[in-house]
Amino acid sequence: MKCINCHSIDIGKIGPHQYFCWNCCIEMNIVGDKLDVYQVEEDGSVSSLNDLFVAEDIGDPQETQTEIYSDRR
Ligand SMILES: [Zn+2]
């Protein structure tokens, strides 16, 4: 499993369906095929990032990144 935000593999499991990325400090809750993403603020509060990550991003995050590497010389 990788972080869908920064693609780090430095993921900690904090619950049965909850994961926390130590690299960018987001929390991922996976319920069935639904993914909820939260930003954990310094004061401990969380804000939803679901607007940034749609469910289809779970499948293959590489696909959305291809544009970055498609630069030909
Ligand atoms: Zn991350």
PDB file of the backbone (N, CA, C, O) and the ligand in Angstrom, with CONECT records:
HET     ZN  A 101       1
ATOM      1  N   MET A   1       0.833  -1.203   0.000  1.00  0.00           N
ATOM      2  CA  MET A   1       0.000   0.000   0.000  1.00  0.00           C
ATOM      3  C   MET A   1       0.870   1.256   0.000  1.00  0.00           C
ATOM      4  O   MET A   1       1.868   1.349   0.714  1.00  0.00           O
ATOM      5  N   LYS A   2       0.462   2.199  -0.811  1.00  0.00           N
ATOM      6  CA  LYS A   2       1.162   3.481  -0.864  1.00  0.00           C
ATOM      7  C   LYS A   2       0.215   4.609  -0.517  1.00  0.00           C
ATOM      8  O   LYS A   2      -1.001   4.489  -0.671  1.00  0.00           O
ATOM      9  N   CYS A   3       0.777   5.695  -0.053  1.00  0.00           N
ATOM     10  CA  CYS A   3      -0.013   6.897   0.174  1.00  0.00           C
ATOM     11  C   CYS A   3      -0.501   7.414  -1.178  1.00  0.00           C
ATOM     12  O   CYS A   3       0.272   7.518  -2.129  1.00  0.00           O
ATOM     13  N   ILE A   4      -1.792   7.735  -1.251  1.00  0.00           N
ATOM     14  CA  ILE A   4      -2.306   8.200  -2.537  1.00  0.00           C
ATOM     15  C   ILE A   4      -1.949   9.655  -2.784  1.00  0.00           C
ATOM     16  O   ILE A   4      -2.126  10.165  -3.891  1.00  0.00           O
ATOM     17  N   ASN A   5      -1.454  10.312  -1.768  1.00  0.00           N
ATOM     18  CA  ASN A   5      -1.076  11.711  -1.925  1.00  0.00           C
ATOM     19  C   ASN A   5       0.376  11.856  -2.359  1.00  0.00           C
ATOM     20  O   ASN A   5       0.662  12.493  -3.373  1.00  0.00           O
ATOM     21  N   CYS A   6       1.298  11.264  -1.595  1.00  0.00           N
ATOM     22  CA  CYS A   6       2.724  11.453  -1.879  1.00  0.00           C
ATOM     23  C   CYS A   6       3.369  10.159  -2.366  1.00  0.00           C
ATOM     24  O   CYS A   6       4.549  10.150  -2.715  1.00  0.00           O
ATOM     25  N   HIS A   7       2.586   9.042  -2.394  1.00  0.00           N
ATOM     26  CA  HIS A   7       3.072   7.748  -2.879  1.00  0.00           C
ATOM     27  C   HIS A   7       4.194   7.182  -2.012  1.00  0.00           C
ATOM     28  O   HIS A   7       4.952   6.316  -2.449  1.00  0.00           O
ATOM     29  N   SER A   8       4.290   7.671  -0.800  1.00  0.00           N
ATOM     30  CA  SER A   8       5.243   7.107   0.140  1.00  0.00           C
ATOM     31  C   SER A   8       4.759   5.748   0.621  1.00  0.00           C
ATOM     32  O   SER A   8       3.554   5.513   0.719  1.00  0.00           O
ATOM     33  N   ILE A   9       5.694   4.855   0.922  1.00  0.00           N
ATOM     34  CA  ILE A   9       5.300   3.566   1.488  1.00  0.00           C
ATOM     35  C   ILE A   9       5.414   3.589   3.007  1.00  0.00           C
ATOM     36  O   ILE A   9       5.255   2.565   3.672  1.00  0.00           O
ATOM     37  N   ASP A  10       5.691   4.767   3.539  1.00  0.00           N
ATOM     38  CA  ASP A  10       5.833   4.908   4.978  1.00  0.00           C
ATOM     39  C   ASP A  10       4.453   5.082   5.612  1.00  0.00           C
ATOM     40  O   ASP A  10       4.113   6.143   6.135  1.00  0.00           O
ATOM     41  N   ILE A  11       3.670   3.998   5.547  1.00  0.00           N
ATOM     42  CA  ILE A  11       2.288   4.040   5.990  1.00  0.00           C
ATOM     43  C   ILE A  11       2.141   3.261   7.285  1.00  0.00           C
ATOM     44  O   ILE A  11       2.598   2.123   7.393  1.00  0.00           O
ATOM     45  N   GLY A  12       1.505   3.877   8.258  1.00  0.00           N
ATOM     46  CA  GLY A  12       1.228   3.186   9.507  1.00  0.00           C
ATOM     47  C   GLY A  12      -0.233   2.803   9.594  1.00  0.00           C
ATOM     48  O   GLY A  12      -1.115   3.570   9.210  1.00  0.00           O
ATOM     49  N   LYS A  13      -0.480   1.607  10.104  1.00  0.00           N
ATOM     50  CA  LYS A  13      -1.863   1.177  10.263  1.00  0.00           C
ATOM     51  C   LYS A  13      -2.346   1.601  11.636  1.00  0.00           C
ATOM     52  O   LYS A  13      -1.772   1.198  12.648  1.00  0.00           O
ATOM     53  N   ILE A  14      -3.391   2.406  11.684  1.00  0.00           N
ATOM     54  CA  ILE A  14      -3.866   2.933  12.964  1.00  0.00           C
ATOM     55  C   ILE A  14      -5.226   2.377  13.335  1.00  0.00           C
ATOM     56  O   ILE A  14      -5.772   2.711  14.386  1.00  0.00           O
ATOM     57  N   GLY A  15      -5.775   1.533  12.480  1.00  0.00           N
ATOM     58  CA  GLY A  15      -7.074   0.934  12.770  1.00  0.00           C
ATOM     59  C   GLY A  15      -7.346  -0.158  11.763  1.00  0.00           C
ATOM     60  O   GLY A  15      -6.564  -0.353  10.832  1.00  0.00           O
ATOM     61  N   PRO A  16      -8.460  -0.886  11.936  1.00  0.00           N
ATOM     62  CA  PRO A  16      -8.783  -1.991  11.021  1.00  0.00           C
ATOM     63  C   PRO A  16      -8.820  -1.549   9.563  1.00  0.00           C
ATOM     64  O   PRO A  16      -8.437  -2.304   8.669  1.00  0.00           O
ATOM     65  N   HIS A  17      -9.271  -0.352   9.333  1.00  0.00           N
ATOM     66  CA  HIS A  17      -9.366   0.149   7.965  1.00  0.00           C
ATOM     67  C   HIS A  17      -8.761   1.549   7.862  1.00  0.00           C
ATOM     68  O   HIS A  17      -9.078   2.317   6.955  1.00  0.00           O
ATOM     69  N   GLN A  18      -7.890   1.855   8.809  1.00  0.00           N
ATOM     70  CA  GLN A  18      -7.347   3.209   8.845  1.00  0.00           C
ATOM     71  C   GLN A  18      -5.832   3.180   8.710  1.00  0.00           C
ATOM     72  O   GLN A  18      -5.146   2.384   9.351  1.00  0.00           O
ATOM     73  N   TYR A  19      -5.341   4.046   7.880  1.00  0.00           N
ATOM     74  CA  TYR A  19      -3.900   4.127   7.651  1.00  0.00           C
ATOM     75  C   TYR A  19      -3.453   5.573   7.759  1.00  0.00           C
ATOM     76  O   TYR A  19      -4.204   6.497   7.444  1.00  0.00           O
ATOM     77  N   PHE A  20      -2.235   5.754   8.205  1.00  0.00           N
ATOM     78  CA  PHE A  20      -1.710   7.102   8.373  1.00  0.00           C
ATOM     79  C   PHE A  20      -0.374   7.217   7.655  1.00  0.00           C
ATOM     80  O   PHE A  20       0.514   6.383   7.834  1.00  0.00           O
ATOM     81  N   CYS A  21      -0.241   8.249   6.847  1.00  0.00           N
ATOM     82  CA  CYS A  21       1.013   8.476   6.136  1.00  0.00           C
ATOM     83  C   CYS A  21       1.917   9.354   6.980  1.00  0.00           C
ATOM     84  O   CYS A  21       1.581  10.498   7.286  1.00  0.00           O
ATOM     85  N   TRP A  22       3.053   8.817   7.349  1.00  0.00           N
ATOM     86  CA  TRP A  22       3.990   9.576   8.184  1.00  0.00           C
ATOM     87  C   TRP A  22       4.703  10.642   7.378  1.00  0.00           C
ATOM     88  O   TRP A  22       5.274  11.573   7.946  1.00  0.00           O
ATOM     89  N   ASN A  23       4.676  10.520   6.092  1.00  0.00           N
ATOM     90  CA  ASN A  23       5.404  11.464   5.246  1.00  0.00           C
ATOM     91  C   ASN A  23       4.646  12.771   5.064  1.00  0.00           C
ATOM     92  O   ASN A  23       5.214  13.852   5.219  1.00  0.00           O
ATOM     93  N   CYS A  24       3.352  12.669   4.733  1.00  0.00           N
ATOM     94  CA  CYS A  24       2.587  13.897   4.495  1.00  0.00           C
ATOM     95  C   CYS A  24       1.456  14.069   5.502  1.00  0.00           C
ATOM     96  O   CYS A  24       0.644  14.986   5.379  1.00  0.00           O
ATOM     97  N   CYS A  25       1.404  13.180   6.507  1.00  0.00           N
ATOM     98  CA  CYS A  25       0.458  13.334   7.611  1.00  0.00           C
ATOM     99  C   CYS A  25      -0.999  13.379   7.171  1.00  0.00           C
ATOM    100  O   CYS A  25      -1.767  14.236   7.608  1.00  0.00           O
ATOM    101  N   ILE A  26      -1.364  12.452   6.307  1.00  0.00           N
ATOM    102  CA  ILE A  26      -2.778  12.313   5.999  1.00  0.00           C
ATOM    103  C   ILE A  26      -3.261  10.954   6.484  1.00  0.00           C
ATOM    104  O   ILE A  26      -2.499   9.994   6.601  1.00  0.00           O
ATOM    105  N   GLU A  27      -4.538  10.918   6.754  1.00  0.00           N
ATOM    106  CA  GLU A  27      -5.158   9.691   7.234  1.00  0.00           C
ATOM    107  C   GLU A  27      -6.051   9.140   6.141  1.00  0.00           C
ATOM    108  O   GLU A  27      -6.813   9.874   5.512  1.00  0.00           O
ATOM    109  N   MET A  28      -5.947   7.827   5.920  1.00  0.00           N
ATOM    110  CA  MET A  28      -6.777   7.195   4.897  1.00  0.00           C
ATOM    111  C   MET A  28      -7.682   6.158   5.549  1.00  0.00           C
ATOM    112  O   MET A  28      -7.212   5.227   6.202  1.00  0.00           O
ATOM    113  N   ASN A  29      -8.960   6.332   5.365  1.00  0.00           N
ATOM    114  CA  ASN A  29      -9.920   5.367   5.885  1.00  0.00           C
ATOM    115  C   ASN A  29     -10.509   4.592   4.716  1.00  0.00           C
ATOM    116  O   ASN A  29     -11.103   5.169   3.804  1.00  0.00           O
ATOM    117  N   ILE A  30     -10.336   3.284   4.758  1.00  0.00           N
ATOM    118  CA  ILE A  30     -10.838   2.465   3.666  1.00  0.00           C
ATOM    119  C   ILE A  30     -12.005   1.630   4.175  1.00  0.00           C
ATOM    120  O   ILE A  30     -11.848   0.774   5.046  1.00  0.00           O
ATOM    121  N   VAL A  31     -13.166   1.895   3.617  1.00  0.00           N
ATOM    122  CA  VAL A  31     -14.363   1.153   3.999  1.00  0.00           C
ATOM    123  C   VAL A  31     -14.939   0.537   2.734  1.00  0.00           C
ATOM    124  O   VAL A  31     -15.480   1.235   1.877  1.00  0.00           O
ATOM    125  N   GLY A  32     -14.814  -0.788   2.631  1.00  0.00           N
ATOM    126  CA  GLY A  32     -15.232  -1.454   1.400  1.00  0.00           C
ATOM    127  C   GLY A  32     -14.379  -0.947   0.246  1.00  0.00           C
ATOM    128  O   GLY A  32     -13.152  -1.031   0.298  1.00  0.00           O
ATOM    129  N   ASP A  33     -15.010  -0.430  -0.779  1.00  0.00           N
ATOM    130  CA  ASP A  33     -14.246   0.116  -1.899  1.00  0.00           C
ATOM    131  C   ASP A  33     -14.240   1.637  -1.861  1.00  0.00           C
ATOM    132  O   ASP A  33     -13.928   2.297  -2.853  1.00  0.00           O
ATOM    133  N   LYS A  34     -14.588   2.179  -0.708  1.00  0.00           N
ATOM    134  CA  LYS A  34     -14.652   3.627  -0.568  1.00  0.00           C
ATOM    135  C   LYS A  34     -13.444   4.110   0.224  1.00  0.00           C
ATOM    136  O   LYS A  34     -13.070   3.524   1.240  1.00  0.00           O
ATOM    137  N   LEU A  35     -12.858   5.168  -0.255  1.00  0.00           N
ATOM    138  CA  LEU A  35     -11.684   5.724   0.408  1.00  0.00           C
ATOM    139  C   LEU A  35     -11.979   7.136   0.895  1.00  0.00           C
ATOM    140  O   LEU A  35     -12.395   8.001   0.125  1.00  0.00           O
ATOM    141  N   ASP A  36     -11.755   7.350   2.183  1.00  0.00           N
ATOM    142  CA  ASP A  36     -11.864   8.696   2.732  1.00  0.00           C
ATOM    143  C   ASP A  36     -10.468   9.167   3.114  1.00  0.00           C
ATOM    144  O   ASP A  36      -9.704   8.432   3.741  1.00  0.00           O
ATOM    145  N   VAL A  37     -10.147  10.373   2.741  1.00  0.00           N
ATOM    146  CA  VAL A  37      -8.825  10.912   3.034  1.00  0.00           C
ATOM    147  C   VAL A  37      -8.963  12.168   3.880  1.00  0.00           C
ATOM    148  O   VAL A  37      -9.767  13.050   3.580  1.00  0.00           O
ATOM    149  N   TYR A  38      -8.176  12.234   4.930  1.00  0.00           N
ATOM    150  CA  TYR A  38      -8.231  13.381   5.810  1.00  0.00           C
ATOM    151  C   TYR A  38      -6.836  13.951   6.013  1.00  0.00           C
ATOM    152  O   TYR A  38      -5.847  13.225   6.108  1.00  0.00           O
ATOM    153  N   GLN A  39      -6.792  15.265   6.075  1.00  0.00           N
ATOM    154  CA  GLN A  39      -5.566  15.942   6.473  1.00  0.00           C
ATOM    155  C   GLN A  39      -5.602  16.125   7.982  1.00  0.00           C
ATOM    156  O   GLN A  39      -6.578  16.649   8.521  1.00  0.00           O
ATOM    157  N   VAL A  40      -4.553  15.702   8.663  1.00  0.00           N
ATOM    158  CA  VAL A  40      -4.479  15.888  10.107  1.00  0.00           C
ATOM    159  C   VAL A  40      -3.704  17.165  10.389  1.00  0.00           C
ATOM    160  O   VAL A  40      -2.526  17.289  10.054  1.00  0.00           O
ATOM    161  N   GLU A  41      -4.393  18.106  11.011  1.00  0.00           N
ATOM    162  CA  GLU A  41      -3.767  19.406  11.280  1.00  0.00           C
ATOM    163  C   GLU A  41      -2.886  19.326  12.525  1.00  0.00           C
ATOM    164  O   GLU A  41      -2.947  18.359  13.284  1.00  0.00           O
ATOM    165  N   GLU A  42      -2.080  20.343  12.717  1.00  0.00           N
ATOM    166  CA  GLU A  42      -1.165  20.350  13.859  1.00  0.00           C
ATOM    167  C   GLU A  42      -1.908  20.318  15.185  1.00  0.00           C
ATOM    168  O   GLU A  42      -1.404  19.779  16.170  1.00  0.00           O
ATOM    169  N   ASP A  43      -3.108  20.894  15.212  1.00  0.00           N
ATOM    170  CA  ASP A  43      -3.868  20.921  16.465  1.00  0.00           C
ATOM    171  C   ASP A  43      -4.679  19.639  16.671  1.00  0.00           C
ATOM    172  O   ASP A  43      -5.447  19.532  17.627  1.00  0.00           O
ATOM    173  N   GLY A  44      -4.506  18.678  15.775  1.00  0.00           N
ATOM    174  CA  GLY A  44      -5.175  17.398  15.951  1.00  0.00           C
ATOM    175  C   GLY A  44      -6.498  17.284  15.223  1.00  0.00           C
ATOM    176  O   GLY A  44      -7.073  16.199  15.133  1.00  0.00           O
ATOM    177  N   SER A  45      -6.980  18.392  14.706  1.00  0.00           N
ATOM    178  CA  SER A  45      -8.232  18.340  13.975  1.00  0.00           C
ATOM    179  C   SER A  45      -7.995  17.766  12.583  1.00  0.00           C
ATOM    180  O   SER A  45      -6.869  17.778  12.085  1.00  0.00           O
ATOM    181  N   VAL A  46      -9.041  17.272  11.965  1.00  0.00           N
ATOM    182  CA  VAL A  46      -8.903  16.700  10.638  1.00  0.00           C
ATOM    183  C   VAL A  46      -9.823  17.415   9.664  1.00  0.00           C
ATOM    184  O   VAL A  46     -10.913  17.857  10.025  1.00  0.00           O
ATOM    185  N   SER A  47      -9.365  17.520   8.425  1.00  0.00           N
ATOM    186  CA  SER A  47     -10.212  18.084   7.386  1.00  0.00           C
ATOM    187  C   SER A  47     -10.219  17.117   6.208  1.00  0.00           C
ATOM    188  O   SER A  47      -9.195  16.527   5.866  1.00  0.00           O
ATOM    189  N   SER A  48     -11.365  16.968   5.606  1.00  0.00           N
ATOM    190  CA  SER A  48     -11.511  15.988   4.541  1.00  0.00           C
ATOM    191  C   SER A  48     -10.796  16.427   3.274  1.00  0.00           C
ATOM    192  O   SER A  48     -10.851  17.592   2.878  1.00  0.00           O
ATOM    193  N   LEU A  49     -10.126  15.470   2.650  1.00  0.00           N
ATOM    194  CA  LEU A  49      -9.490  15.736   1.358  1.00  0.00           C
ATOM    195  C   LEU A  49     -10.187  14.963   0.246  1.00  0.00           C
ATOM    196  O   LEU A  49      -9.645  14.800  -0.847  1.00  0.00           O
ATOM    197  N   ASN A  50     -11.373  14.497   0.532  1.00  0.00           N
ATOM    198  CA  ASN A  50     -12.069  13.664  -0.451  1.00  0.00           C
ATOM    199  C   ASN A  50     -12.284  14.374  -1.779  1.00  0.00           C
ATOM    200  O   ASN A  50     -12.392  13.740  -2.829  1.00  0.00           O
ATOM    201  N   ASP A  51     -12.343  15.707  -1.715  1.00  0.00           N
ATOM    202  CA  ASP A  51     -12.530  16.463  -2.946  1.00  0.00           C
ATOM    203  C   ASP A  51     -11.335  16.318  -3.876  1.00  0.00           C
ATOM    204  O   ASP A  51     -11.468  16.430  -5.095  1.00  0.00           O
ATOM    205  N   LEU A  52     -10.161  16.068  -3.290  1.00  0.00           N
ATOM    206  CA  LEU A  52      -8.937  15.987  -4.084  1.00  0.00           C
ATOM    207  C   LEU A  52      -8.696  14.586  -4.628  1.00  0.00           C
ATOM    208  O   LEU A  52      -8.064  14.405  -5.669  1.00  0.00           O
ATOM    209  N   PHE A  53      -9.217  13.594  -3.898  1.00  0.00           N
ATOM    210  CA  PHE A  53      -8.945  12.216  -4.291  1.00  0.00           C
ATOM    211  C   PHE A  53     -10.257  11.489  -4.534  1.00  0.00           C
ATOM    212  O   PHE A  53     -11.013  11.233  -3.597  1.00  0.00           O
ATOM    213  N   VAL A  54     -10.522  11.165  -5.759  1.00  0.00           N
ATOM    214  CA  VAL A  54     -11.725  10.410  -6.063  1.00  0.00           C
ATOM    215  C   VAL A  54     -11.414   8.923  -5.982  1.00  0.00           C
ATOM    216  O   VAL A  54     -10.252   8.517  -6.019  1.00  0.00           O
ATOM    217  N   ALA A  55     -12.446   8.131  -5.872  1.00  0.00           N
ATOM    218  CA  ALA A  55     -12.295   6.705  -5.600  1.00  0.00           C
ATOM    219  C   ALA A  55     -11.400   6.007  -6.618  1.00  0.00           C
ATOM    220  O   ALA A  55     -10.674   5.077  -6.267  1.00  0.00           O
ATOM    221  N   GLU A  56     -11.442   6.441  -7.859  1.00  0.00           N
ATOM    222  CA  GLU A  56     -10.691   5.743  -8.893  1.00  0.00           C
ATOM    223  C   GLU A  56      -9.185   5.869  -8.711  1.00  0.00           C
ATOM    224  O   GLU A  56      -8.419   5.128  -9.326  1.00  0.00           O
ATOM    225  N   ASP A  57      -8.758   6.809  -7.865  1.00  0.00           N
ATOM    226  CA  ASP A  57      -7.331   6.957  -7.614  1.00  0.00           C
ATOM    227  C   ASP A  57      -6.748   5.770  -6.854  1.00  0.00           C
ATOM    228  O   ASP A  57      -5.535   5.565  -6.859  1.00  0.00           O
ATOM    229  N   ILE A  58      -7.596   4.998  -6.210  1.00  0.00           N
ATOM    230  CA  ILE A  58      -7.107   3.844  -5.453  1.00  0.00           C
ATOM    231  C   ILE A  58      -6.446   2.834  -6.384  1.00  0.00           C
ATOM    232  O   ILE A  58      -5.433   2.221  -6.049  1.00  0.00           O
ATOM    233  N   GLY A  59      -7.053   2.676  -7.572  1.00  0.00           N
ATOM    234  CA  GLY A  59      -6.605   1.642  -8.488  1.00  0.00           C
ATOM    235  C   GLY A  59      -5.160   1.760  -8.886  1.00  0.00           C
ATOM    236  O   GLY A  59      -4.332   0.954  -8.460  1.00  0.00           O
ATOM    237  N   ASP A  60      -4.842   2.734  -9.684  1.00  0.00           N
ATOM    238  CA  ASP A  60      -3.472   2.867 -10.150  1.00  0.00           C
ATOM    239  C   ASP A  60      -3.050   4.330 -10.114  1.00  0.00           C
ATOM    240  O   ASP A  60      -3.276   5.062 -11.077  1.00  0.00           O
ATOM    241  N   PRO A  61      -2.442   4.760  -9.016  1.00  0.00           N
ATOM    242  CA  PRO A  61      -2.038   6.156  -8.885  1.00  0.00           C
ATOM    243  C   PRO A  61      -1.003   6.565  -9.920  1.00  0.00           C
ATOM    244  O   PRO A  61      -0.867   7.749 -10.231  1.00  0.00           O
ATOM    245  N   GLN A  62      -0.274   5.596 -10.455  1.00  0.00           N
ATOM    246  CA  GLN A  62       0.741   5.915 -11.463  1.00  0.00           C
ATOM    247  C   GLN A  62       0.111   6.556 -12.689  1.00  0.00           C
ATOM    248  O   GLN A  62       0.701   7.430 -13.323  1.00  0.00           O
ATOM    249  N   GLU A  63      -1.081   6.115 -13.008  1.00  0.00           N
ATOM    250  CA  GLU A  63      -1.719   6.552 -14.237  1.00  0.00           C
ATOM    251  C   GLU A  63      -1.889   8.061 -14.289  1.00  0.00           C
ATOM    252  O   GLU A  63      -1.742   8.681 -15.342  1.00  0.00           O
ATOM    253  N   THR A  64      -2.205   8.651 -13.122  1.00  0.00           N
ATOM    254  CA  THR A  64      -2.431  10.089 -13.085  1.00  0.00           C
ATOM    255  C   THR A  64      -1.115  10.863 -13.102  1.00  0.00           C
ATOM    256  O   THR A  64      -1.112  12.083 -13.266  1.00  0.00           O
ATOM    257  N   GLN A  65      -0.003  10.159 -12.933  1.00  0.00           N
ATOM    258  CA  GLN A  65       1.284  10.822 -12.855  1.00  0.00           C
ATOM    259  C   GLN A  65       2.021  10.839 -14.194  1.00  0.00           C
ATOM    260  O   GLN A  65       3.042  11.512 -14.334  1.00  0.00           O
ATOM    261  N   THR A  66       1.508  10.104 -15.170  1.00  0.00           N
ATOM    262  CA  THR A  66       2.251   9.926 -16.406  1.00  0.00           C
ATOM    263  C   THR A  66       2.558  11.250 -17.098  1.00  0.00           C
ATOM    264  O   THR A  66       3.572  11.384 -17.783  1.00  0.00           O
ATOM    265  N   GLU A  67       1.681  12.213 -16.913  1.00  0.00           N
ATOM    266  CA  GLU A  67       1.855  13.493 -17.579  1.00  0.00           C
ATOM    267  C   GLU A  67       3.195  14.133 -17.212  1.00  0.00           C
ATOM    268  O   GLU A  67       3.851  14.759 -18.043  1.00  0.00           O
ATOM    269  N   ILE A  68       3.577  13.961 -15.960  1.00  0.00           N
ATOM    270  CA  ILE A  68       4.803  14.579 -15.452  1.00  0.00           C
ATOM    271  C   ILE A  68       6.033  14.036 -16.184  1.00  0.00           C
ATOM    272  O   ILE A  68       6.989  14.765 -16.449  1.00  0.00           O
ATOM    273  N   TYR A  69       5.986  12.751 -16.501  1.00  0.00           N
ATOM    274  CA  TYR A  69       7.150  12.101 -17.075  1.00  0.00           C
ATOM    275  C   TYR A  69       7.095  12.002 -18.600  1.00  0.00           C
ATOM    276  O   TYR A  69       7.976  11.406 -19.222  1.00  0.00           O
ATOM    277  N   SER A  70       6.065  12.584 -19.191  1.00  0.00           N
ATOM    278  CA  SER A  70       5.896  12.448 -20.631  1.00  0.00           C
ATOM    279  C   SER A  70       6.679  13.500 -21.407  1.00  0.00           C
ATOM    280  O   SER A  70       6.576  13.575 -22.631  1.00  0.00           O
ATOM    281  N   ASP A  71       7.449  14.299 -20.711  1.00  0.00           N
ATOM    282  CA  ASP A  71       8.221  15.373 -21.334  1.00  0.00           C
ATOM    283  C   ASP A  71       9.373  14.791 -22.156  1.00  0.00           C
ATOM    284  O   ASP A  71      10.309  14.205 -21.610  1.00  0.00           O
ATOM    285  N   ARG A  72       9.288  14.962 -23.473  1.00  0.00           N
ATOM    286  CA  ARG A  72      10.351  14.423 -24.338  1.00  0.00           C
ATOM    287  C   ARG A  72      11.353  15.490 -24.716  1.00  0.00           C
ATOM    288  O   ARG A  72      11.008  16.666 -24.827  1.00  0.00           O
ATOM    289  N   ARG A  73      12.569  15.088 -24.909  1.00  0.00           N
ATOM    290  CA  ARG A  73      13.604  16.047 -25.292  1.00  0.00           C
ATOM    291  C   ARG A  73      13.901  15.957 -26.782  1.00  0.00           C
ATOM    292  O   ARG A  73      14.749  16.692 -27.289  1.00  0.00           O
TER     293      ARG A  73
HETATM  294 ZN    ZN A 101       1.631  10.679   2.082  1.00  0.00          ZN2+
END
